[in-house]
Amino acid sequence: MTFDQYSSVHGKVAVLTGAASGIGKAVADTLVKLGAKVVIGDLNQELGQSVIDTYNKEAGAQVAAFMRVDVTKYSDNKALFQLAEQAFGGVDIAFLNAGIGEGANSMFGPLDDEKDERIFDVNTISIIKGTKVALLHMAKRGGGVIVNTASVAGFYSSPFISSYAASKFAVVGYTRSFALMPQICNVRVNAICPYWVETPLLINITDEEKHKDEPSFVNIIKHSPKTPIHTVVEAFLTLIIDETRNTQTLLALPTGVQVMDPPAALDGTHNEASLNAIMQFKSVALDQAKANLAAAMKAYGF
């Protein structure tokens, strides 16, 4: 990235979830250094407030705001984005990053609805809810970019992280469904997919006491190469700065950043007639989507 490309971040307003620590905080640190305003949502009130207090003190002005949020709730997502509107005038960037590792392997666990659903509520459903709210605010703004946190586990699963992998596979699929969004409202949607990174989430996954029934798997993680957190930040910056990137999934690996392209179309799934039908559908779908967006914005109060 060149200095001129980084300068495009200056003055932008970013909403970040799960940014009181780990990857989210590293991204927030970088955005503030590049001159952006940040609004952080996190469950950890004390830590989140401390982070934004530091930003504001170092800047000598208000460049950051914090709200304690439960990302699984629409009400909290709405309040977070509305805080960005009130504090800084709108939203240009959304980093939907909140996630958990608890319940990663529930294959033979208790038949407990709440425990089994929690990892999907936080890792997947919260991204769907956050995206829907972000789209409304960005459409009002005239455009923007959303980056979701998926995972390398969203492409390569393991018997001992079955639920975690499923939650991240879903994020990848969801992110790749927004091919028409730039034409609808000038919003791009992408995802970063980190490998193991030294974060509080990884510390929890490798806690030997919590995972004493899976010592061999924990040992694999402990001895695996780790992705430097600056590589994850690099992937994020690439996705927000390069306006040609949409529905892209970037792997953040120990060796660097790598594009993970979707699989090629399956042989035999299309013919000339079906391809023509798809083209006709896209033409109609764009107009319908724009009408649906206008109705949604009106219902939201915009």
N, C-alpha and C positions, 0 to 999 in steps of 0.2 A: 504494500500500500504506500502511496505517496503522501506527502504532507497535504497537498491539495485535496486528496480524497478524504483524509481524516478531518480536514477543516469543514467538510459538509455536515459533520455531526454537531458543530458549534451552534448553540441556540436551540437545538431540538429538545423536545420534552419526551422523556422515556418513563414508562411505567414498568416496574419489575416486581415479580413475585418470587418469594423465597430468596430474597437478596440481603438478608441480615448476616449471612455467612456464605462460605463456599463459593461456588461458581457465580451465583447471583451477585454476591458482594464484589468479586473480582471484576465482573462486567460493570457494575455500578461505579466502582473506583475509576475505571478507564473512561467511562462516559463523562463523569464529572471533570476529569483531567482534560478531556477534549472540549469542554465548554458546554456540555449538555446539562439540562435540569433533570433530576431524577425523583420519582415518587416510588417509594418502596413499600410493598405489602408483605407482611410476614407474621407468623403466629408469635414470634418471640418479641414481645413489646420492649423489654429492656435493651436487648441487643440491637434491635432495629432503630430505636430512638437514639442510641449511642452512635450508631453509624451515621445517621443524617445530621446529628449535632456536630460531629467532627467535620463533615463536608461543609456545613454552613459556617462554622468557625473559621476553617481554613480559607474559605472564599471571601469572608467578610461580608457576606450577603446571603439571602435565602436562595440556595441552589438545589435544595432537597427537602422532601417532606416524607413523613412516615405515617402509616396507618396499620394497626393490628388487623389482620384479615384472616378469615377462613376461606381459602380459595375454592372450596367445594360449594359455597353458597353464592347464588346470584346477587343477593343483597350486598354482600361484602365486595364482590367484583365491581358492581355498579358504584358503590361508595368510593372505592379506590380510584377508579377512572374519573369520577366526578371531582374528587380531590385534586387531581391533576388539572382538570379544567379550571377549577377555582383558584388554584395556586399559581398556575403558569400559563393558562389560556388555551390549553388543548393537549392533544396527545399525538406524537409523531411515530414513536417507537414503543412496542410492547415486547417484553421478554417474559414469557410465561414459563417460569423455571421451577416453581415449587414442586417438590417431589419427595417421596419417602421410599425406604427400602424395607421397612417392617412388613412382614407378610409376603416377602419375595418368594418363599417356598411354602406353599400351603397345601401341597398335594395330598398329604396324609394327616393334615391338621384337623382340629375340631370342626364339626359341621356348624360353623358360626357365621351367620349372615353378615353381621357387622364387621367382623375381622376380615372375612374374605373380600368384602366390597370396599374396604377402606383404601387399599392400595390403588384400586381403579378410580375411586372417587378423587383421590389427590393427584395421581399421576396422569389420568386420562380425562375424566369428566371435568376437572377444573380447567383444563386447557380448552375444552369445548366451550365451557361457559365464559372463560376469559376472552376467547377469540370472538365470540358473538358480541360481547360488550365492546371489545376493542374496535371491531369493525364499524360499529355505529359512531363511535367517537372519531375515528379516522375518516370516515365518510364525511362527517361534518367538517373536518379539518381540510378535506380535499385530497387526502391520501395518507399513506403511512406504510409501515412494515412491522410485521409480527414475526417473532422468532420463538419457536417452541423448543423446549428441551426434551429430546427423545434420548436415545442411547444406542451404543453399538449392540446392546442386548435387544434392540428393536429389529435387528437383522439376524443375529446369531444367538440362539437360545441355549439353555442348559437345563438339565433335569432339576437343578437345585435353585433355580430362580424362575420357575415356570410362570408364576403370577406376575412378577416384575417384568419379565420379558413380554408377556401378553399385553401388559399395560403400555409398554413402549412401542410394540408392534402397532398398536392402535393409534398412537400419536403419529407415527410415520404415515400410516394410511390416511389419517385425517389431514395431515399437512399436505399430502400430495393431491388432495381433492380440490384445491383452490386455483386450478389453472386459469379460470376465467375471471378471477377476482380483480386483477389489474384493469381489465376492460369494464368491469362493473363499477368499481369505486376507487381505482388507483391505489389499491392496497396489495402488497406482496406478503406471502406467508411461506416461511421456511422453517427448517429445524436443524439444530446442532445435535450431534449424536456422539457424546464423549465415550471413551473407553474408561477404565478405572482411573479416577482422579482422586488425589488426597483431599478429601472433603469430609465434613461430619457424617454424610451419608455413608461413605466408604468405611469410616471408623465403626459405624453401627453394624454394617454388614459383616465386618471382620471381628466383631466382638466375640471372643472365644466362649465367654460365659453364656451369651444369648444364643449362640449357635453351636453348643457343645455336641449336638447330635450330628453335626456336619463338619467335623474337624478337618477332613481331607480337602473339602471344597474351600474352606476358609484359608487353608494353607496354600492352595493354588492362587487365590487372590493376593495373598501376602507376598508371594514370590513372583507375581506377574509384573511386567513393566508397567509403569504408570504414565499417564498423559500429563505433561506439565500444564498447570492451570492457564498459563499464558497462551498455550496452543488453543484452548477452548475459547478464550477471549478473541484470539485471532479469527477463529471460525465465525464467531458472532459478528465481529466487525465486517468481515467479508460479506456476510449476508445482508447487513443493513446498508452498507455503502454501495455495493454493486447493484445498480437498479435493473440489471438484466436477470437477476436471480429470483426465481419464483418457484414455489413447490420443491425447492432443492433441499436435499438432506446432506449435510456435511459431517463426515466422520472426523472426530478430533482424537487422533491416535498418538501413541508414544513417538512415532516417526514423523508426525505432522498432520496437516489437514488434507483430507481426500474426499472427493465427491463420490457419493453412493447413488448411482443412477438406478431408476426403476427397471424392472425386468422388461425385456422386449415383449411386444404383443405376441400372444400365443398363435401358432399356426392354426388356420382353419376357423378362427373366431370372427373374421370379417370377410365380406365380399364387396363387390362394387356397389351393390344396392344398399348394404348396411352402412358403408362409408358415406354415401350420399345422404342417407337418412341422418347420420350423425352431424353432418355439416348443416343440414336444415334445422336440426334440433338446436345446435349451438346458436344459430341466428335468432330463433324464437326464445331460447333460454335466456339470452342476454337481456332482451327487453323485459321478460318476465321477472328476472332477478332484479333488475333496476326498479321495477314497480314494487316488488316485494321489499326491497331495501327502503324505498321511500315510505312505505306503509309502516315498516318497523321503526324508522327514525321518528315518524310522527307519533307512534304509540309510546316511544321512549321519552318524548317531550322535546325533540329537536325540531 
